[in-house]
Amino acid sequence: MSSEAEQRQAIADLSEMATRELLGSTWLAHLTLGQLREVLMELLPALADFYGDAGVALAAAWYVEQRDLAEARGTFDPVVPDPPTRARWESLARWSTGTATSVESALMLASGGMQRHVADSHRLTITESALADPAASGWRRVGVGGSCGFCRMLIDRGHVYSDASVTFRSHDHCNCAAAPEFSPNVTRISREAFRQSQRVRSEATKAA
């Protein structure tokens, strides 16, 4: 049985592999930004499919492990989330090459979006499964919040989310993960409480 920390490390390792493959394509450095945009429109979906599927498989196996560990009633097949559309990767390719001033910086921006997708493929498998599983109480945000104060605040609260309208908020290079919760004795967060926390984040961002 792998722990939450071990699972987060596995996600980080998988994301790093995807990023390394993208940034390791040294021939991309010889392209213009316009040429890179066209290449990324083809390369990003291919990498996303491969590493995203790996993230889903990793999450599904862990969900079953956690379910067995909790001795949850009945049987349940983890939910496989819908993959991003091709339009998402075309948008990332346009944004990264349109924002950056060099091929190197464009690739770094694109790799951030790639990392987010790989991690989200794991997170969404857990969150959607926990909401669909009759034996689950919901899902929790886990991690250390090392890259974002708002993430750290949500982790420290320890809320369990059971409302389908509450989605896992992530950002590029976010090191948070989702974990299923099977205990019936938990503090569940309401949709309104979640919205209030979002307003707090928005106000804090404006103040900064």
DADA-V920909 format. One record per pair of residues at least 4 apart in sequence whose ideal C-beta (glycine too) atoms are under 7 Angstrom apart, sorted by sequence separation. I is the first residue (numbers start at 1). J is the second residue. If there is no record, write none. Layout:
I_J + I_J
This chain:
2_6 + 3_7 + 4_8 + 5_9 + 6_10 + 7_11 + 8_12 + 9_13 + 10_14 + 11_15 + 12_16 + 13_17 + 14_18 + 15_19 + 16_20 + 17_21 + 18_22 + 19_23 + 20_24 + 31_35 + 32_36 + 33_37 + 35_39 + 36_40 + 37_41 + 39_43 + 40_44 + 42_46 + 43_47 + 44_48 + 45_49 + 46_50 + 47_51 + 48_52 + 49_53 + 50_54 + 51_55 + 52_56 + 53_57 + 54_58 + 55_59 + 56_60 + 57_61 + 58_62 + 59_63 + 60_64 + 61_65 + 62_66 + 63_67 + 64_68 + 65_69 + 66_70 + 84_88 + 86_90 + 87_91 + 88_92 + 89_93 + 90_94 + 91_95 + 92_96 + 93_97 + 94_98 + 95_99 + 96_100 + 101_105 + 102_106 + 103_107 + 104_108 + 105_109 + 106_110 + 107_111 + 108_112 + 110_114 + 111_115 + 112_116 + 113_117 + 114_118 + 115_119 + 116_120 + 117_121 + 119_123 + 120_124 + 121_125 + 122_126 + 123_127 + 124_128 + 125_129 + 126_130 + 127_131 + 128_132 + 129_133 + 148_152 + 149_153 + 150_154 + 151_155 + 152_156 + 153_157 + 170_174 + 189_193 + 191_195 + 192_196 + 193_197 + 194_198 + 195_199 + 196_200 + 197_201 + 198_202 + 199_203 + 200_204 + 201_205 + 202_206 + 203_207 + 204_208 + 2_7 + 31_36 + 67_72 + 84_89 + 100_105 + 161_166 + 181_186 + 189_194 + 100_106 + 130_136 + 145_151 + 170_176 + 131_138 + 145_152 + 28_36 + 31_39 + 130_138 + 143_151 + 67_76 + 97_106 + 100_109 + 130_139 + 96_106 + 99_109 + 145_155 + 168_178 + 28_39 + 127_139 + 143_155 + 96_109 + 126_139 + 141_154 + 142_155 + 64_78 + 96_110 + 141_155 + 63_78 + 93_110 + 60_78 + 92_110 + 140_158 + 140_160 + 92_113 + 139_160 + 155_176 + 160_181 + 138_160 + 139_161 + 137_160 + 138_161 + 148_171 + 151_174 + 56_80 + 138_162 + 22_47 + 137_162 + 151_176 + 166_191 + 21_47 + 147_173 + 148_174 + 160_186 + 162_188 + 165_191 + 147_174 + 160_187 + 147_175 + 159_187 + 160_188 + 161_189 + 163_191 + 166_194 + 18_47 + 146_175 + 159_189 + 52_83 + 131_162 + 144_175 + 145_176 + 143_175 + 18_51 + 84_117 + 131_164 + 143_176 + 17_51 + 142_176 + 143_177 + 141_176 + 142_177 + 48_84 + 14_51 + 141_178 + 142_179 + 139_178 + 140_179 + 14_54 + 81_121 + 139_179 + 14_55 + 45_86 + 48_89 + 127_168 + 139_180 + 140_181 + 139_181 + 81_124 + 138_181 + 154_197 + 11_55 + 14_58 + 45_89 + 81_125 + 124_168 + 136_180 + 137_181 + 44_89 + 80_125 + 123_168 + 136_181 + 137_182 + 79_125 + 136_182 + 137_183 + 78_125 + 81_128 + 123_170 + 135_182 + 137_184 + 10_58 + 41_89 + 44_92 + 41_90 + 44_93 + 79_128 + 137_186 + 79_129 + 120_170 + 130_180 + 138_188 + 78_129 + 119_170 + 127_178 + 129_180 + 130_181 + 150_201 + 41_93 + 126_178 + 40_93 + 79_132 + 126_179 + 116_170 + 123_177 + 126_180 + 7_62 + 116_171 + 119_174 + 122_177 + 123_178 + 37_93 + 116_172 + 37_94 + 40_97 + 76_133 + 115_172 + 115_173 + 116_174 + 76_135 + 113_172 + 2_62 + 37_97 + 74_134 + 112_172 + 36_97 + 74_135 + 112_173 + 63_125 + 73_135 + 2_65 + 55_118 + 59_122 + 63_126 + 72_135 + 1_65 + 33_97 + 58_122 + 52_117 + 56_121 + 60_125 + 44_110 + 48_114 + 52_118 + 55_121 + 59_125 + 63_129 + 33_100 + 36_103 + 47_114 + 51_118 + 55_122 + 59_126 + 1_69 + 48_117 + 52_121 + 56_125 + 33_103 + 36_106 + 40_110 + 44_114 + 31_103 + 33_106 + 29_103 + 28_103 + 29_104 + 28_107 + 23_107 + 22_107 + 22_110 + 23_111 + 22_111 + 19_111 + 22_114 + 19_114 + 18_114 + 19_115 + 18_115 + 15_115 + 18_118 + 15_118 + 14_118 + 15_119 + 11_119 + 72_182 + 11_122 + 70_182 + 66_180 + 67_182 + 63_180 + 8_143 + 4_142 + 12_175 + 11_177 + 8_175 + 8_177 + 7_177 + 4_177 + 4_179
